[in-house]
Amino acid sequence: MRKISLSFNRKDFEYDVYSLIRAFEPGCEIVTWYEEEQEPEQVNETWDRCRVHYEPDGISFSIRWGNEPVREAQVPVEYEKDRVHTKNVLKQLVYRTLSEVTGKQLPWGDLTGIRPTKIPMKLLEEGWKNTEIAEYMRNTYFTSPQKTALAITIANRERAILEPVNYENGYSLYVGIPFCPSICLYCSFGSHVLGRWSHMVEPYLEALFRELRFISEQMKDYTLDTVYIGGGTPTTLTPDQMRRLLTVLSEEFPLEQVQEFTVEAGRPDTITREILEVLREFPVSRISINPQTMNQETLDIIGRRHTVEETVEKFHMARELGFDNINMDLIVGLPGEDKEKVAHTLKEIEALNPDSLTVHSLALKRGTRLNLMKDQYEEISFENSAEIMDMTQDCARRMGMGPYYMYRQKNIAGNFENVGYSREGKAGIYNILIMEEKQSILAAGAGASTKFVFQNGERIERVENVKDLKNYVERIDEMIERKRKGIRMYLRNGK
Ligand code: SF4
């Protein structure tokens, strides 16, 4: 494993440089330090070294990489004046140098953030043409022609889909149900195994209903555009509990008017005819049934505890009951899954013919069981490649779908992205709103994060709920109070 010492002579843009080095050398160890401090003890002669120096007339970047001779390059920039420009210039300098020493080009160039479509979106809003945006992105961020085209295509589609959404006077609602039948190996959502926590479901719902009633009262002068019930797995609730939740929502919020109402059914092992029938009693317009993979051995490895047959059966059941907007989530890069296995999954998905498909690249996040136990899975390969990503894109095309939203994650397998594909009229509006950060999202439930968005997404403030179930239930008054303050301060300008 490559070990890199990264030093700065002032605290600025450390994380941008750090992320870029990581994008070139995934899995490397980086120690960041400031020159006014002592060099960390573990750094020795065998380590590679990168150094960022802010000087009165510009920024210099020097690097000693393996046995290569030391290189140093400098760019003139008045870094006190314009932060955005300075950041771009510094990242270009680091990218060019790393590209020279490693011989690599990155598909997303020097973009390390999770929302690359925000750039073309902003420029489209300013009236730029697609060709001008493409040229700007390639020259400024060194994005590949393919990724540039993907980002611009998605930004155009997002704009069209969001046209009827009122950013300023509208909002979306997220409701979290943090229970699952078992915990998937790669899960980073902090969900709770129902078998162990079933005694907490009722107290949780009581607290949640209070929070929802509070939001409804506070937001009555705003238009509710989309509702998303996620988690966890919302369909772990019993039919009676689900009916009570949906009754509270329909009594408190104008559900008939919302543009989209999604319930993440998620795990096929939680879906029953009864619970689907309950969803049909209410204006739920979109559900998600997530196979992740259609290979049984992989499902067993990742702890999903459901069968491929169950996924097929529950999908047909939902169709039979009249659901005409069903999303399916897939993960590529799962342990042991090569091209053939992904091809098998795609063939099965195509036969089911969902209305949208979301393709995630596996992310090895800190704290997940998969990351903690990765030594145990050493013999099992984690494969993702441009070819596999192209296969998923071709599959979506064959089903008549185009890309409509995307995001990148840290520690994602092969430095790829997550892409949502859909047919015309079947895109998940909430997904775009949360990614493009265009509208405020009021979020209820344990671990839910409310986002207040202003000035067309230029400014964002968050109000978080506690993650821990017991804490959430016991401190629900405090959660409500936090929201009250947030609404007053951010939505009503202190009124
Ligand atoms: S279904 Fe989703 S939330 Fe539940 S354990 Fe699996 S990844 Fe986590």
Residues whose N, C-alpha, C, O or C-beta is under 5 A from the ligand:
A	BS01	SF4	C180 S182 I183 C184 C187 F189 S191 G231 G232 T233
